[in-house]
Amino acid sequence: MKRLAWMSLVLVMAAALALAAGCGPQKGSQPPKITKERMTTTQPEPAPSTAPPAKAATSELLLPTAATSSFLSEQSFVMDWLVLGPFEFKDTDFGGDQQQAATDKEFMPNEGGLDGRQPAPTGTSWKALRFKGDAGIGQVNLDKLYNQIEHAAAYAVAWLDCPRDVKDAKLYVGSDDYLKVWINGKLIHTYKTERRASAADQDVVPGLALKKGLNRVVVKCVDVVLDWDFYFRLTDAAGKPMTVKAKG
């Protein structure tokens, strides 16, 4: 009887040892590895900068007061520009003669959105310039800049820093020959009727909106033959000139 009990105990102990052995790692096996995956997050694309790439193209607008004179001076005109050009074309392009259709030719993609960061095509370059009004107060003389070439277009970009929102400004421009003007990406004026000699204030655009802070101006000026230039100034609704003060 004792012998039978002893044998039963031995069998129970052997079964327990076998069960324990089956629960442990087998020969040649490795414990499972616990890995930590690297956490990755998608960062949003930075918003495009609205700051100008060249201080020389930024001007401060001083709004007129009751004491502001109506007489014009060099400070009544925007004279600091980033200029891209020249974009030359043939005298037989665009139908020849007056070549008004050159005004609507996009020599640069999204021309109204130019800001100086776009790569300049072969044969052109960006230049940050302060013009002097060679032949008249406020003249932006592209003919002198490009050595009196003919049949060409150029773009001029400027930033105007306005102290507050203005809803009823006036734009005064003149050109030799044709002209397009965008402000903050919006086309606000086109002249392409016929070739003309330039003068200040040939065209007037009323009801112009300016925002507080930087306002981007893009001017496209097209030359057929002879002189090549433009004029650009702003006033309040009553025609009193805004003063333009270069920054930087």
C-alpha positions in Angstrom: 0.0 0.0 0.0 2.8 2.3 0.9 4.6 1.3 -2.3 1.6 2.2 -4.4 1.3 5.6 -2.7 4.9 6.3 -3.2 4.7 5.4 -7.0 1.6 7.7 -7.3 3.6 10.6 -5.7 6.5 10.0 -8.1 4.2 10.1 -11.1 2.5 13.3 -10.0 5.8 15.0 -9.5 7.1 13.9 -12.9 3.9 15.2 -14.6 4.4 18.5 -12.8 8.0 18.8 -14.0 7.0 18.0 -17.6 4.3 20.6 -17.6 6.7 23.2 -16.2 9.2 22.3 -18.9 6.6 22.7 -21.6 5.7 26.2 -20.5 9.3 27.6 -20.7 11.2 28.6 -23.8 12.2 25.8 -26.1 15.8 25.1 -27.0 17.0 27.5 -29.7 14.0 29.8 -29.3 14.3 33.5 -28.3 11.9 35.5 -26.2 9.7 37.9 -28.3 11.3 41.3 -28.9 9.3 44.3 -27.9 10.0 47.2 -30.3 8.9 50.8 -30.0 7.8 52.3 -33.3 9.1 55.9 -34.0 6.3 58.3 -33.8 6.1 60.5 -36.9 3.9 63.5 -37.4 3.2 65.4 -40.6 4.2 69.0 -40.2 2.0 71.5 -42.1 3.7 73.4 -45.0 4.8 76.9 -43.9 2.6 79.6 -45.2 4.2 81.7 -48.0 5.9 84.8 -46.7 4.3 88.1 -47.5 7.4 90.0 -46.7 9.3 91.5 -49.7 12.6 89.9 -50.6 14.4 93.2 -51.0 14.1 96.2 -48.7 14.8 98.5 -51.6 11.4 97.6 -53.1 9.4 98.6 -49.9 8.0 102.0 -49.3 5.9 103.5 -46.5 2.7 105.3 -47.4 2.0 108.5 -45.4 -1.7 109.3 -45.8 -2.5 113.0 -46.5 -3.7 115.3 -43.8 -5.4 118.8 -43.9 -1.9 120.3 -44.1 -0.7 118.2 -47.0 0.1 120.2 -50.1 -1.4 119.3 -53.4 1.8 120.1 -55.2 3.7 117.1 -56.5 7.2 116.2 -55.6 9.4 113.1 -56.1 7.9 111.8 -52.8 4.5 111.7 -54.4 5.5 108.8 -56.7 6.6 105.3 -56.1 10.3 105.2 -57.1 11.6 102.0 -55.5 11.0 98.9 -57.6 12.1 95.3 -58.2 12.3 95.1 -62.0 12.3 92.0 -64.1 13.2 92.1 -67.8 13.7 92.7 -70.6 11.3 90.3 -72.4 12.1 91.1 -76.1 9.8 90.3 -79.0 10.0 90.8 -82.8 8.6 93.9 -84.6 6.5 91.4 -86.6 5.0 89.7 -83.5 1.5 90.6 -82.3 0.4 91.8 -85.7 3.1 94.4 -86.1 2.4 98.2 -86.1 0.8 99.1 -82.8 1.3 95.6 -81.2 -1.3 96.1 -78.5 -1.6 92.3 -78.1 1.8 92.3 -76.4 0.0 93.7 -73.4 -1.9 90.5 -72.9 1.0 88.2 -73.5 2.1 86.5 -70.2 5.8 86.7 -70.4 5.8 85.2 -66.9 3.3 82.7 -65.5 0.8 84.3 -63.0 2.3 87.7 -63.8 0.0 89.5 -61.4 1.4 87.4 -58.6 5.1 88.2 -59.1 7.0 89.0 -56.0 10.7 88.8 -56.9 11.2 85.2 -55.8 10.5 83.7 -59.2 13.5 82.5 -61.2 14.4 85.0 -63.9 14.2 83.4 -67.4 17.4 83.3 -69.5 18.2 86.8 -70.8 16.4 88.5 -68.0 17.2 89.4 -64.4 15.7 90.9 -61.3 17.1 94.3 -60.3 16.3 96.3 -57.1 16.4 99.9 -58.1 15.5 103.4 -56.9 14.7 105.5 -59.9 15.5 109.2 -60.1 12.9 110.7 -62.4 15.3 111.5 -65.3 13.0 113.3 -67.7 10.3 114.3 -65.2 9.3 114.0 -61.5 8.2 110.4 -60.9 9.5 108.9 -64.1 10.5 105.2 -63.9 12.9 105.1 -66.9 13.0 101.7 -68.4 14.5 102.9 -71.6 17.6 104.0 -69.8 17.8 100.8 -67.8 17.7 98.6 -70.9 19.8 100.7 -73.2 17.0 101.9 -75.4 16.0 98.5 -76.8 12.7 98.3 -78.6 9.9 95.8 -78.8 10.2 94.6 -75.2 8.2 94.2 -71.9 9.2 94.4 -68.3 7.6 93.9 -64.9 8.1 96.1 -61.8 7.2 95.0 -58.3 6.8 97.2 -55.2 5.4 96.9 -51.6 3.6 99.8 -50.1 3.2 99.8 -46.4 -0.1 101.4 -45.5 -0.9 102.6 -41.9 -4.6 101.6 -42.1 -7.2 100.2 -44.4 -8.2 102.6 -47.2 -11.3 102.0 -49.3 -11.4 105.0 -51.6 -7.8 105.8 -52.8 -7.1 106.9 -56.4 -4.4 105.6 -58.7 -2.7 108.0 -61.2 -0.5 106.4 -63.8 1.1 107.2 -67.2 3.0 105.1 -69.6 5.0 104.8 -72.8 3.7 102.6 -74.4 1.2 100.1 -72.8 0.5 99.3 -69.1 -1.1 96.8 -66.8 -1.4 97.2 -63.0 -2.2 94.7 -60.3 -2.6 95.4 -56.6 -2.6 92.5 -54.1 -3.0 90.1 -57.1 -6.1 91.9 -58.6 -5.9 93.5 -62.0 -7.1 97.0 -61.6 -6.0 98.8 -64.8 -5.0 98.2 -68.4 -4.0 100.6 -71.0 -3.5 99.2 -74.6 -5.4 101.6 -76.8 -2.5 103.0 -78.9 1.1 103.9 -78.6 1.6 107.2 -76.6 4.3 109.4 -75.1 4.1 109.2 -71.4 3.2 111.8 -68.8 2.2 111.6 -65.2 -1.6 111.2 -64.5 -2.6 110.1 -68.0 -5.0 107.5 -66.4 -7.0 107.7 -63.2 -8.4 104.7 -61.3 -10.8 105.7 -58.5 -12.2 103.6 -55.7 -9.0 101.7 -55.0 -8.8 99.6 -51.8 -5.6 99.3 -49.8 -5.2 97.2 -46.8 -3.3 97.9 -43.6 0.2 96.7 -43.9 2.0 95.6 -47.0 0.3 96.0 -50.4 2.0 94.3 -53.4 2.0 96.3 -56.6 2.9 94.7 -60.0 3.3 96.9 -63.1 3.7 95.5 -66.6 5.0 98.0 -69.1 5.3 97.3 -72.8 7.5 99.2 -75.3 7.1 99.2 -79.0 9.5 101.8 -80.2 11.2 105.0 -78.9 10.8 105.9 -75.2 9.9 103.4 -72.5 8.7 104.4 -69.0 5.8 104.8 -66.6 4.6 106.9 -63.6 2.8 105.6 -60.5 1.3 107.5 -57.6 -1.6 107.3 -55.2 -4.0 109.9 -53.6 -6.9 110.0 -51.3 -10.5 110.2 -52.6 -10.2 114.0 -52.9 -7.0 113.8 -54.9 -4.5 114.8 -52.2 -1.3 113.0 -52.8 0.0 110.3 -50.5 3.6 110.7 -49.6 5.9 107.8 -50.4 8.9 107.2 -48.1 11.4 104.6 -48.9 12.2 102.0 -46.2 15.6 100.4 -45.9 
